[in-house]
Amino acid sequence: MLTGRKYRLEPTAEQAALLQELGDICRAVWNTALDQRR
């Protein structure tokens, strides 16, 4: 039987800013692709 594990991220302020920026970029790419597909 497979069991999963959960990990909690505790990024520093600098890492959190980079993660936020990466998330924003990914969301923009996703939304652009979705618009083009429509």
ModelCIF file with pLDDT and N, C-alpha, C, O atoms, coordinates in Angstrom:
data_MODEL
#
_entry.id   MODEL 
#
_entity.id                         1 
_entity.type                       polymer 
_entity.pdbx_number_of_molecules   1 
#
_entity_poly.entity_id                      1 
_entity_poly.type                           'polypeptide(L)' 
_entity_poly.nstd_linkage                   no 
_entity_poly.nstd_monomer                   no 
_entity_poly.pdbx_seq_one_letter_code       MLTGRKYRLEPTAEQAALLQELGDICRAVWNTALDQRR 
_entity_poly.pdbx_seq_one_letter_code_can   MLTGRKYRLEPTAEQAALLQELGDICRAVWNTALDQRR 
_entity_poly.pdbx_strand_id                 A 
#
loop_
_entity_poly_seq.entity_id 
_entity_poly_seq.num 
_entity_poly_seq.mon_id 
_entity_poly_seq.hetero 
1 1  MET n 
1 2  LEU n 
1 3  THR n 
1 4  GLY n 
1 5  ARG n 
1 6  LYS n 
1 7  TYR n 
1 8  ARG n 
1 9  LEU n 
1 10 GLU n 
1 11 PRO n 
1 12 THR n 
1 13 ALA n 
1 14 GLU n 
1 15 GLN n 
1 16 ALA n 
1 17 ALA n 
1 18 LEU n 
1 19 LEU n 
1 20 GLN n 
1 21 GLU n 
1 22 LEU n 
1 23 GLY n 
1 24 ASP n 
1 25 ILE n 
1 26 CYS n 
1 27 ARG n 
1 28 ALA n 
1 29 VAL n 
1 30 TRP n 
1 31 ASN n 
1 32 THR n 
1 33 ALA n 
1 34 LEU n 
1 35 ASP n 
1 36 GLN n 
1 37 ARG n 
1 38 ARG n 
#
_struct_asym.id          A 
_struct_asym.entity_id   1 
#
loop_
_ma_qa_metric.id 
_ma_qa_metric.mode 
_ma_qa_metric.name 
_ma_qa_metric.software_group_id 
_ma_qa_metric.type 
1 global pLDDT . pLDDT 
2 local  pLDDT . pLDDT 
#
_ma_qa_metric_global.metric_id      1 
_ma_qa_metric_global.metric_value   94.16 
_ma_qa_metric_global.model_id       1 
_ma_qa_metric_global.ordinal_id     1 
#
loop_
_ma_qa_metric_local.label_asym_id 
_ma_qa_metric_local.label_comp_id 
_ma_qa_metric_local.label_seq_id 
_ma_qa_metric_local.metric_id 
_ma_qa_metric_local.metric_value 
_ma_qa_metric_local.model_id 
_ma_qa_metric_local.ordinal_id 
A MET 1  2 73.00 1 1  
A LEU 2  2 77.00 1 2  
A THR 3  2 85.00 1 3  
A GLY 4  2 88.00 1 4  
A ARG 5  2 89.00 1 5  
A LYS 6  2 90.00 1 6  
A TYR 7  2 91.00 1 7  
A ARG 8  2 92.00 1 8  
A LEU 9  2 91.00 1 9  
A GLU 10 2 95.00 1 10 
A PRO 11 2 96.00 1 11 
A THR 12 2 97.00 1 12 
A ALA 13 2 97.00 1 13 
A GLU 14 2 98.00 1 14 
A GLN 15 2 97.00 1 15 
A ALA 16 2 97.00 1 16 
A ALA 17 2 98.00 1 17 
A LEU 18 2 97.00 1 18 
A LEU 19 2 96.00 1 19 
A GLN 20 2 97.00 1 20 
A GLU 21 2 98.00 1 21 
A LEU 22 2 97.00 1 22 
A GLY 23 2 97.00 1 23 
A ASP 24 2 98.00 1 24 
A ILE 25 2 98.00 1 25 
A CYS 26 2 97.00 1 26 
A ARG 27 2 98.00 1 27 
A ALA 28 2 98.00 1 28 
A VAL 29 2 98.00 1 29 
A TRP 30 2 97.00 1 30 
A ASN 31 2 97.00 1 31 
A THR 32 2 97.00 1 32 
A ALA 33 2 97.00 1 33 
A LEU 34 2 96.00 1 34 
A ASP 35 2 96.00 1 35 
A GLN 36 2 96.00 1 36 
A ARG 37 2 93.00 1 37 
A ARG 38 2 89.00 1 38 
#
loop_
_atom_site.group_PDB 
_atom_site.id 
_atom_site.type_symbol 
_atom_site.label_atom_id 
_atom_site.label_alt_id 
_atom_site.label_comp_id 
_atom_site.label_asym_id 
_atom_site.label_entity_id 
_atom_site.label_seq_id 
_atom_site.pdbx_PDB_ins_code 
_atom_site.Cartn_x 
_atom_site.Cartn_y 
_atom_site.Cartn_z 
_atom_site.occupancy 
_atom_site.B_iso_or_equiv 
_atom_site.pdbx_formal_charge 
_atom_site.auth_seq_id 
_atom_site.auth_comp_id 
_atom_site.auth_asym_id 
_atom_site.auth_atom_id 
_atom_site.pdbx_PDB_model_num 
ATOM 1   N N  . MET A 1 1  ? 0.832   -1.178 0.000   1.00 73.00 ? 1  MET A N  1 
ATOM 2   C CA . MET A 1 1  ? 0.000   0.000  0.000   1.00 73.00 ? 1  MET A CA 1 
ATOM 3   C C  . MET A 1 1  ? 0.884   1.252  0.000   1.00 73.00 ? 1  MET A C  1 
ATOM 4   O O  . MET A 1 1  ? 1.826   1.361  0.784   1.00 73.00 ? 1  MET A O  1 
ATOM 5   N N  . LEU A 1 2  ? 0.566   2.180  -0.882  1.00 77.00 ? 2  LEU A N  1 
ATOM 6   C CA . LEU A 1 2  ? 1.338   3.417  -0.952  1.00 77.00 ? 2  LEU A CA 1 
ATOM 7   C C  . LEU A 1 2  ? 0.797   4.437  0.041   1.00 77.00 ? 2  LEU A C  1 
ATOM 8   O O  . LEU A 1 2  ? -0.415  4.589  0.199   1.00 77.00 ? 2  LEU A O  1 
ATOM 9   N N  . THR A 1 3  ? 1.692   5.116  0.691   1.00 85.00 ? 3  THR A N  1 
ATOM 10  C CA . THR A 1 3  ? 1.275   6.188  1.598   1.00 85.00 ? 3  THR A CA 1 
ATOM 11  C C  . THR A 1 3  ? 1.908   7.483  1.138   1.00 85.00 ? 3  THR A C  1 
ATOM 12  O O  . THR A 1 3  ? 3.018   7.487  0.606   1.00 85.00 ? 3  THR A O  1 
ATOM 13  N N  . GLY A 1 4  ? 1.210   8.569  1.340   1.00 88.00 ? 4  GLY A N  1 
ATOM 14  C CA . GLY A 1 4  ? 1.717   9.878  0.932   1.00 88.00 ? 4  GLY A CA 1 
ATOM 15  C C  . GLY A 1 4  ? 2.355   10.596 2.101   1.00 88.00 ? 4  GLY A C  1 
ATOM 16  O O  . GLY A 1 4  ? 2.134   10.258 3.264   1.00 88.00 ? 4  GLY A O  1 
ATOM 17  N N  . ARG A 1 5  ? 3.125   11.559 1.776   1.00 89.00 ? 5  ARG A N  1 
ATOM 18  C CA . ARG A 1 5  ? 3.756   12.392 2.799   1.00 89.00 ? 5  ARG A CA 1 
ATOM 19  C C  . ARG A 1 5  ? 3.456   13.842 2.487   1.00 89.00 ? 5  ARG A C  1 
ATOM 20  O O  . ARG A 1 5  ? 3.369   14.230 1.321   1.00 89.00 ? 5  ARG A O  1 
ATOM 21  N N  . LYS A 1 6  ? 3.298   14.633 3.512   1.00 90.00 ? 6  LYS A N  1 
ATOM 22  C CA . LYS A 1 6  ? 3.061   16.063 3.348   1.00 90.00 ? 6  LYS A CA 1 
ATOM 23  C C  . LYS A 1 6  ? 4.237   16.820 3.945   1.00 90.00 ? 6  LYS A C  1 
ATOM 24  O O  . LYS A 1 6  ? 4.749   16.476 5.010   1.00 90.00 ? 6  LYS A O  1 
ATOM 25  N N  . TYR A 1 7  ? 4.643   17.845 3.240   1.00 91.00 ? 7  TYR A N  1 
ATOM 26  C CA . TYR A 1 7  ? 5.736   18.678 3.715   1.00 91.00 ? 7  TYR A CA 1 
ATOM 27  C C  . TYR A 1 7  ? 5.263   20.123 3.736   1.00 91.00 ? 7  TYR A C  1 
ATOM 28  O O  . TYR A 1 7  ? 4.541   20.562 2.841   1.00 91.00 ? 7  TYR A O  1 
ATOM 29  N N  . ARG A 1 8  ? 5.661   20.838 4.732   1.00 92.00 ? 8  ARG A N  1 
ATOM 30  C CA . ARG A 1 8  ? 5.286   22.232 4.852   1.00 92.00 ? 8  ARG A CA 1 
ATOM 31  C C  . ARG A 1 8  ? 6.485   23.101 4.443   1.00 92.00 ? 8  ARG A C  1 
ATOM 32  O O  . ARG A 1 8  ? 7.589   22.946 4.964   1.00 92.00 ? 8  ARG A O  1 
ATOM 33  N N  . LEU A 1 9  ? 6.239   24.009 3.505   1.00 91.00 ? 9  LEU A N  1 
ATOM 34  C CA . LEU A 1 9  ? 7.296   24.925 3.082   1.00 91.00 ? 9  LEU A CA 1 
ATOM 35  C C  . LEU A 1 9  ? 7.326   26.123 4.011   1.00 91.00 ? 9  LEU A C  1 
ATOM 36  O O  . LEU A 1 9  ? 6.282   26.662 4.377   1.00 91.00 ? 9  LEU A O  1 
ATOM 37  N N  . GLU A 1 10 ? 8.494   26.529 4.380   1.00 95.00 ? 10 GLU A N  1 
ATOM 38  C CA . GLU A 1 10 ? 8.671   27.739 5.169   1.00 95.00 ? 10 GLU A CA 1 
ATOM 39  C C  . GLU A 1 10 ? 9.762   28.581 4.507   1.00 95.00 ? 10 GLU A C  1 
ATOM 40  O O  . GLU A 1 10 ? 10.882  28.673 5.009   1.00 95.00 ? 10 GLU A O  1 
ATOM 41  N N  . PRO A 1 11 ? 9.413   29.199 3.361   1.00 96.00 ? 11 PRO A N  1 
ATOM 42  C CA . PRO A 1 11 ? 10.434  29.966 2.634   1.00 96.00 ? 11 PRO A CA 1 
ATOM 43  C C  . PRO A 1 11 ? 10.789  31.262 3.357   1.00 96.00 ? 11 PRO A C  1 
ATOM 44  O O  . PRO A 1 11 ? 9.996   31.813 4.121   1.00 96.00 ? 11 PRO A O  1 
ATOM 45  N N  . THR A 1 12 ? 11.993  31.721 3.092   1.00 97.00 ? 12 THR A N  1 
ATOM 46  C CA . THR A 1 12 ? 12.400  33.024 3.606   1.00 97.00 ? 12 THR A CA 1 
ATOM 47  C C  . THR A 1 12 ? 11.651  34.092 2.812   1.00 97.00 ? 12 THR A C  1 
ATOM 48  O O  . THR A 1 12 ? 10.987  33.775 1.825   1.00 97.00 ? 12 THR A O  1 
ATOM 49  N N  . ALA A 1 13 ? 11.749  35.329 3.222   1.00 97.00 ? 13 ALA A N  1 
ATOM 50  C CA . ALA A 1 13 ? 11.062  36.419 2.531   1.00 97.00 ? 13 ALA A CA 1 
ATOM 51  C C  . ALA A 1 13 ? 11.521  36.520 1.072   1.00 97.00 ? 13 ALA A C  1 
ATOM 52  O O  . ALA A 1 13 ? 10.711  36.745 0.173   1.00 97.00 ? 13 ALA A O  1 
ATOM 53  N N  . GLU A 1 14 ? 12.824  36.351 0.849   1.00 98.00 ? 14 GLU A N  1 
ATOM 54  C CA . GLU A 1 14 ? 13.360  36.408 -0.515  1.00 98.00 ? 14 GLU A CA 1 
ATOM 55  C C  . GLU A 1 14 ? 12.826  35.247 -1.360  1.00 98.00 ? 14 GLU A C  1 
ATOM 56  O O  . GLU A 1 14 ? 12.437  35.439 -2.511  1.00 98.00 ? 14 GLU A O  1 
ATOM 57  N N  . GLN A 1 15 ? 12.811  34.054 -0.786  1.00 97.00 ? 15 GLN A N  1 
ATOM 58  C CA . GLN A 1 15 ? 12.290  32.893 -1.505  1.00 97.00 ? 15 GLN A CA 1 
ATOM 59  C C  . GLN A 1 15 ? 10.799  33.044 -1.777  1.00 97.00 ? 15 GLN A C  1 
ATOM 60  O O  . GLN A 1 15 ? 10.326  32.673 -2.852  1.00 97.00 ? 15 GLN A O  1 
ATOM 61  N N  . ALA A 1 16 ? 10.057  33.583 -0.821  1.00 97.00 ? 16 ALA A N  1 
ATOM 62  C CA . ALA A 1 16 ? 8.616   33.775 -1.002  1.00 97.00 ? 16 ALA A CA 1 
ATOM 63  C C  . ALA A 1 16 ? 8.350   34.745 -2.146  1.00 97.00 ? 16 ALA A C  1 
ATOM 64  O O  . ALA A 1 16 ? 7.412   34.550 -2.919  1.00 97.00 ? 16 ALA A O  1 
ATOM 65  N N  . ALA A 1 17 ? 9.165   35.783 -2.259  1.00 98.00 ? 17 ALA A N  1 
ATOM 66  C CA . ALA A 1 17 ? 9.008   36.743 -3.352  1.00 98.00 ? 17 ALA A CA 1 
ATOM 67  C C  . ALA A 1 17 ? 9.265   36.071 -4.698  1.00 98.00 ? 17 ALA A C  1 
ATOM 68  O O  . ALA A 1 17 ? 8.542   36.318 -5.663  1.00 98.00 ? 17 ALA A O  1 
ATOM 69  N N  . LEU A 1 18 ? 10.283  35.232 -4.766  1.00 97.00 ? 18 LEU A N  1 
ATOM 70  C CA . LEU A 1 18 ? 10.580  34.514 -6.011  1.00 97.00 ? 18 LEU A CA 1 
ATOM 71  C C  . LEU A 1 18 ? 9.474   33.526 -6.358  1.00 97.00 ? 18 LEU A C  1 
ATOM 72  O O  . LEU A 1 18 ? 9.103   33.397 -7.524  1.00 97.00 ? 18 LEU A O  1 
ATOM 73  N N  . LEU A 1 19 ? 8.948   32.833 -5.363  1.00 96.00 ? 19 LEU A N  1 
ATOM 74  C CA . LEU A 1 19 ? 7.845   31.903 -5.598  1.00 96.00 ? 19 LEU A CA 1 
ATOM 75  C C  . LEU A 1 19 ? 6.601   32.643 -6.092  1.00 96.00 ? 19 LEU A C  1 
ATOM 76  O O  . LEU A 1 19 ? 5.898   32.159 -6.979  1.00 96.00 ? 19 LEU A O  1 
ATOM 77  N N  . GLN A 1 20 ? 6.338   33.800 -5.524  1.00 97.00 ? 20 GLN A N  1 
ATOM 78  C CA . GLN A 1 20 ? 5.196   34.609 -5.958  1.00 97.00 ? 20 GLN A CA 1 
ATOM 79  C C  . GLN A 1 20 ? 5.372   35.041 -7.407  1.00 97.00 ? 20 GLN A C  1 
ATOM 80  O O  . GLN A 1 20 ? 4.430   34.975 -8.197  1.00 97.00 ? 20 GLN A O  1 
ATOM 81  N N  . GLU A 1 21 ? 6.575   35.482 -7.756  1.00 98.00 ? 21 GLU A N  1 
ATOM 82  C CA . GLU A 1 21 ? 6.854   35.904 -9.127  1.00 98.00 ? 21 GLU A CA 1 
ATOM 83  C C  . GLU A 1 21 ? 6.686   34.732 -10.105 1.00 98.00 ? 21 GLU A C  1 
ATOM 84  O O  . GLU A 1 21 ? 6.108   34.897 -11.179 1.00 98.00 ? 21 GLU A O  1 
ATOM 85  N N  . LEU A 1 22 ? 7.186   33.568 -9.735  1.00 97.00 ? 22 LEU A N  1 
ATOM 86  C CA . LEU A 1 22 ? 7.051   32.387 -10.579 1.00 97.00 ? 22 LEU A CA 1 
ATOM 87  C C  . LEU A 1 22 ? 5.577   32.017 -10.767 1.00 97.00 ? 22 LEU A C  1 
ATOM 88  O O  . LEU A 1 22 ? 5.147   31.679 -11.870 1.00 97.00 ? 22 LEU A O  1 
ATOM 89  N N  . GLY A 1 23 ? 4.815   32.086 -9.682  1.00 97.00 ? 23 GLY A N  1 
ATOM 90  C CA . GLY A 1 23 ? 3.388   31.799 -9.770  1.00 97.00 ? 23 GLY A CA 1 
ATOM 91  C C  . GLY A 1 23 ? 2.663   32.778 -10.676 1.00 97.00 ? 23 GLY A C  1 
ATOM 92  O O  . GLY A 1 23 ? 1.787   32.383 -11.445 1.00 97.00 ? 23 GLY A O  1 
ATOM 93  N N  . ASP A 1 24 ? 3.022   34.048 -10.591 1.00 98.00 ? 24 ASP A N  1 
ATOM 94  C CA . ASP A 1 24 ? 2.417   35.071 -11.448 1.00 98.00 ? 24 ASP A CA 1 
ATOM 95  C C  . ASP A 1 24 ? 2.717   34.806 -12.920 1.00 98.00 ? 24 ASP A C  1 
ATOM 96  O O  . ASP A 1 24 ? 1.840   34.943 -13.772 1.00 98.00 ? 24 ASP A O  1 
ATOM 97  N N  . ILE A 1 25 ? 3.956   34.426 -13.212 1.00 98.00 ? 25 ILE A N  1 
ATOM 98  C CA . ILE A 1 25 ? 4.352   34.137 -14.595 1.00 98.00 ? 25 ILE A CA 1 
ATOM 99  C C  . ILE A 1 25 ? 3.597   32.926 -15.125 1.00 98.00 ? 25 ILE A C  1 
ATOM 100 O O  . ILE A 1 25 ? 3.085   32.948 -16.244 1.00 98.00 ? 25 ILE A O  1 
ATOM 101 N N  . CYS A 1 26 ? 3.527   31.871 -14.321 1.00 97.00 ? 26 CYS A N  1 
ATOM 102 C CA . CYS A 1 26 ? 2.811   30.660 -14.747 1.00 97.00 ? 26 CYS A CA 1 
ATOM 103 C C  . CYS A 1 26 ? 1.336   30.967 -14.997 1.00 97.00 ? 26 CYS A C  1 
ATOM 104 O O  . CYS A 1 26 ? 0.761   30.477 -15.969 1.00 97.00 ? 26 CYS A O  1 
ATOM 105 N N  . ARG A 1 27 ? 0.721   31.768 -14.136 1.00 98.00 ? 27 ARG A N  1 
ATOM 106 C CA . ARG A 1 27 ? -0.680  32.128 -14.311 1.00 98.00 ? 27 ARG A CA 1 
ATOM 107 C C  . ARG A 1 27 ? -0.879  32.923 -15.591 1.00 98.00 ? 27 ARG A C  1 
ATOM 108 O O  . ARG A 1 27 ? -1.857  32.705 -16.306 1.00 98.00 ? 27 ARG A O  1 
ATOM 109 N N  . ALA A 1 28 ? 0.033   33.843 -15.894 1.00 98.00 ? 28 ALA A N  1 
ATOM 110 C CA . ALA A 1 28 ? -0.069  34.643 -17.116 1.00 98.00 ? 28 ALA A CA 1 
ATOM 111 C C  . ALA A 1 28 ? 0.046   33.758 -18.355 1.00 98.00 ? 28 ALA A C  1 
ATOM 112 O O  . ALA A 1 28 ? -0.704  33.931 -19.316 1.00 98.00 ? 28 ALA A O  1 
ATOM 113 N N  . VAL A 1 29 ? 0.984   32.811 -18.333 1.00 98.00 ? 29 VAL A N  1 
ATOM 114 C CA . VAL A 1 29 ? 1.151   31.896 -19.467 1.00 98.00 ? 29 VAL A CA 1 
ATOM 115 C C  . VAL A 1 29 ? -0.103  31.043 -19.629 1.00 98.00 ? 29 VAL A C  1 
ATOM 116 O O  . VAL A 1 29 ? -0.585  30.858 -20.747 1.00 98.00 ? 29 VAL A O  1 
ATOM 117 N N  . TRP A 1 30 ? -0.630  30.525 -18.532 1.00 97.00 ? 30 TRP A N  1 
ATOM 118 C CA . TRP A 1 30 ? -1.841  29.699 -18.582 1.00 97.00 ? 30 TRP A CA 1 
ATOM 119 C C  . TRP A 1 30 ? -3.016  30.490 -19.163 1.00 97.00 ? 30 TRP A C  1 
ATOM 120 O O  . TRP A 1 30 ? -3.723  30.005 -20.046 1.00 97.00 ? 30 TRP A O  1 
ATOM 121 N N  . ASN A 1 31 ? -3.217  31.711 -18.661 1.00 97.00 ? 31 ASN A N  1 
ATOM 122 C CA . ASN A 1 31 ? -4.332  32.531 -19.128 1.00 97.00 ? 31 ASN A CA 1 
ATOM 123 C C  . ASN A 1 31 ? -4.190  32.893 -20.602 1.00 97.00 ? 31 ASN A C  1 
ATOM 124 O O  . ASN A 1 31 ? -5.186  32.925 -21.324 1.00 97.00 ? 31 ASN A O  1 
ATOM 125 N N  . THR A 1 32 ? -2.977  33.165 -21.058 1.00 97.00 ? 32 THR A N  1 
ATOM 126 C CA . THR A 1 32 ? -2.739  33.469 -22.465 1.00 97.00 ? 32 THR A CA 1 
ATOM 127 C C  . THR A 1 32 ? -3.067  32.251 -23.330 1.00 97.00 ? 32 THR A C  1 
ATOM 128 O O  . THR A 1 32 ? -3.726  32.372 -24.362 1.00 97.00 ? 32 THR A O  1 
ATOM 129 N N  . ALA A 1 33 ? -2.602  31.088 -22.902 1.00 97.00 ? 33 ALA A N  1 
ATOM 130 C CA . ALA A 1 33 ? -2.887  29.863 -23.656 1.00 97.00 ? 33 ALA A CA 1 
ATOM 131 C C  . ALA A 1 33 ? -4.390  29.578 -23.688 1.00 97.00 ? 33 ALA A C  1 
ATOM 132 O O  . ALA A 1 33 ? -4.924  29.145 -24.710 1.00 97.00 ? 33 ALA A O  1 
ATOM 133 N N  . LEU A 1 34 ? -5.059  29.821 -22.580 1.00 96.00 ? 34 LEU A N  1 
ATOM 134 C CA . LEU A 1 34 ? -6.505  29.598 -22.529 1.00 96.00 ? 34 LEU A CA 1 
ATOM 135 C C  . LEU A 1 34 ? -7.243  30.539 -23.462 1.00 96.00 ? 34 LEU A C  1 
ATOM 136 O O  . LEU A 1 34 ? -8.182  30.124 -24.141 1.00 96.00 ? 34 LEU A O  1 
ATOM 137 N N  . ASP A 1 35 ? -6.834  31.805 -23.509 1.00 96.00 ? 35 ASP A N  1 
ATOM 138 C CA . ASP A 1 35 ? -7.439  32.765 -24.431 1.00 96.00 ? 35 ASP A CA 1 
ATOM 139 C C  . ASP A 1 35 ? -7.217  32.364 -25.883 1.00 96.00 ? 35 ASP A C  1 
ATOM 140 O O  . ASP A 1 35 ? -8.131  32.472 -26.700 1.00 96.00 ? 35 ASP A O  1 
ATOM 141 N N  . GLN A 1 36 ? -6.014  31.903 -26.212 1.00 96.00 ? 36 GLN A N  1 
ATOM 142 C CA . GLN A 1 36 ? -5.719  31.501 -27.573 1.00 96.00 ? 36 GLN A CA 1 
ATOM 143 C C  . GLN A 1 36 ? -6.499  30.262 -27.985 1.00 96.00 ? 36 GLN A C  1 
ATOM 144 O O  . GLN A 1 36 ? -6.843  30.100 -29.155 1.00 96.00 ? 36 GLN A O  1 
ATOM 145 N N  . ARG A 1 37 ? -6.774  29.401 -27.036 1.00 93.00 ? 37 ARG A N  1 
ATOM 146 C CA . ARG A 1 37 ? -7.510  28.189 -27.337 1.00 93.00 ? 37 ARG A CA 1 
ATOM 147 C C  . ARG A 1 37 ? -8.999  28.474 -27.602 1.00 93.00 ? 37 ARG A C  1 
ATOM 148 O O  . ARG A 1 37 ? -9.653  27.758 -28.360 1.00 93.00 ? 37 ARG A O  1 
ATOM 149 N N  . ARG A 1 38 ? -9.509  29.515 -26.975 1.00 89.00 ? 38 ARG A N  1 
ATOM 150 C CA . ARG A 1 38 ? -10.916 29.878 -27.166 1.00 89.00 ? 38 ARG A CA 1 
ATOM 151 C C  . ARG A 1 38 ? -11.072 30.443 -28.506 1.00 89.00 ? 38 ARG A C  1 
ATOM 152 O O  . ARG A 1 38 ? -12.177 30.822 -28.892 1.00 89.00 ? 38 ARG A O  1 
#
